[in-house]
Amino acid sequence: DIRTGADSPVTGHIVSLGHEPYNYTNFYVEVDDLQAYLTKAEALGGTTLIPPVPLPNGSSFAWIADIDGNTIGLLKR
């Protein structure tokens, strides 16, 4: 858990799997409109990896890959 001093921090996760990708880090950025940011990322050469997924708490998330293949999570509360 990374502490940024925000009242309601957005966290990421570090994962170790038994298959590819074996290890990765995923950072999340809070946005107000998932689809708008997915569209913007694609216009700039990125790729949507996971389209918006609703969560039980009312939030939603999506994953994008930048032009270098780095995965970035987007979170809308």
QUIHU-V777144 format. One record per residue. RES is the residue in three letters. SS is DSSP state (h for helix, s for strand, l for the rest). OMEGA is omega in whole degrees, -180 to 180 (none if undefined). D_CENTER is the distance of its C-alpha to the mean C-alpha in whole Angstrom. Layout:
RES | SS | OMEGA | D_CENTER
RES | SS | OMEGA | D_CENTER
This chain:
ASP | l | -179 | 15
ILE | l | 180 | 15
ARG | l | -179 | 17
THR | l | -179 | 17
GLY | l | 180 | 20
ALA | l | 177 | 18
ASP | l | -178 | 20
SER | l | -173 | 16
PRO | l | 173 | 14
VAL | l | -177 | 10
THR | l | 176 | 10
GLY | l | 177 | 8
HIS | s | 175 | 10
ILE | s | -171 | 13
VAL | s | 171 | 14
SER | s | -177 | 17
LEU | l | 176 | 18
GLY | l | -179 | 22
HIS | l | 178 | 21
GLU | l | -17 | 19
PRO | l | -175 | 16
TYR | l | -179 | 18
ASN | s | 175 | 16
TYR | s | 176 | 13
THR | s | -180 | 11
ASN | s | 177 | 7
PHE | s | 179 | 6
TYR | s | 176 | 4
VAL | s | 178 | 6
GLU | s | 180 | 9
VAL | l | -180 | 10
ASP | l | -177 | 13
ASP | l | -177 | 13
LEU | h | -175 | 10
GLN | h | 179 | 12
ALA | h | 180 | 14
TYR | h | 174 | 11
LEU | h | 179 | 10
THR | h | 179 | 14
LYS | h | 179 | 14
ALA | h | 179 | 12
GLU | h | 179 | 14
ALA | h | -180 | 17
LEU | l | 176 | 17
GLY | l | 178 | 16
GLY | l | -178 | 13
THR | s | 172 | 12
THR | s | 177 | 10
LEU | s | 177 | 9
ILE | s | 178 | 9
PRO | s | -177 | 10
PRO | s | 179 | 10
VAL | s | 178 | 11
PRO | s | 177 | 13
LEU | l | -178 | 13
PRO | l | -178 | 17
ASN | l | 179 | 17
GLY | l | 176 | 16
SER | l | 175 | 13
SER | s | 175 | 10
PHE | s | 175 | 6
ALA | s | 176 | 5
TRP | s | 173 | 4
ILE | s | 171 | 6
ALA | s | 177 | 9
ASP | l | -175 | 11
ILE | l | 176 | 15
ASP | l | 179 | 15
GLY | l | 178 | 13
ASN | l | 180 | 10
THR | s | 178 | 7
ILE | s | 177 | 4
GLY | s | 175 | 0
LEU | s | -180 | 4
LEU | s | 173 | 6
LYS | s | 179 | 10
ARG | l | none | 13
